[in-house]
């Protein structure tokens, strides 16, 4: 809900949202937990390369 409010306010135009890890990834690490913390990364700190 908070992410949606930030998008509607136009505050995410210069940021990329990194979603929390899915529960299945934690299970692959033999952990029974979950993450609800996402990240906002400024686009100016990101670069794209061909691989």
C-alpha positions as CSV (number, residue, x, y, z in Angstrom):
1,X,0.0,0.0,0.0
2,X,2.8,2.4,0.8
3,X,4.5,1.7,-2.5
4,X,1.3,2.5,-4.3
5,X,0.9,5.8,-2.4
6,X,4.5,6.8,-3.3
7,X,3.9,6.0,-7.0
8,X,0.7,8.0,-7.1
9,X,2.4,11.0,-5.6
10,X,5.1,10.8,-8.3
11,X,7.9,10.2,-5.8
12,X,9.3,7.1,-7.6
13,X,10.1,8.5,-11.0
14,X,13.8,8.5,-10.2
15,X,13.9,5.2,-8.3
16,X,13.7,1.5,-9.0
17,X,11.8,-0.8,-6.6
18,X,13.4,-4.0,-5.5
19,X,10.9,-6.5,-4.2
20,X,11.4,-8.5,-1.1
21,X,12.7,-12.0,-1.5
22,X,9.9,-14.6,-2.1
23,X,9.2,-17.2,0.6
24,X,10.3,-19.9,-1.9
25,X,13.8,-18.5,-2.0
26,X,14.1,-18.7,1.8
27,X,12.9,-22.3,1.7
28,X,15.6,-23.1,-0.8
29,X,18.0,-21.9,1.9
30,X,16.2,-24.1,4.4
31,X,14.7,-21.2,6.3
32,X,11.0,-20.9,7.2
33,X,10.6,-17.1,7.2
34,X,9.6,-14.3,4.9
35,X,10.7,-10.8,4.0
36,X,8.4,-7.8,3.8
37,X,11.2,-5.2,3.3
38,X,11.7,-3.8,-0.2
39,X,14.3,-1.3,-1.4
40,X,14.2,1.9,-3.4
41,X,17.3,2.3,-5.4
42,X,18.1,5.7,-7.1
43,X,18.2,5.2,-10.9
44,X,21.3,7.3,-11.1
45,X,23.2,4.7,-9.0
46,X,22.3,1.9,-11.4
47,X,24.0,1.1,-14.7
48,X,23.2,-1.5,-17.3
49,X,25.7,-3.6,-19.2
50,X,25.5,-6.2,-21.9
51,X,26.3,-9.7,-20.8
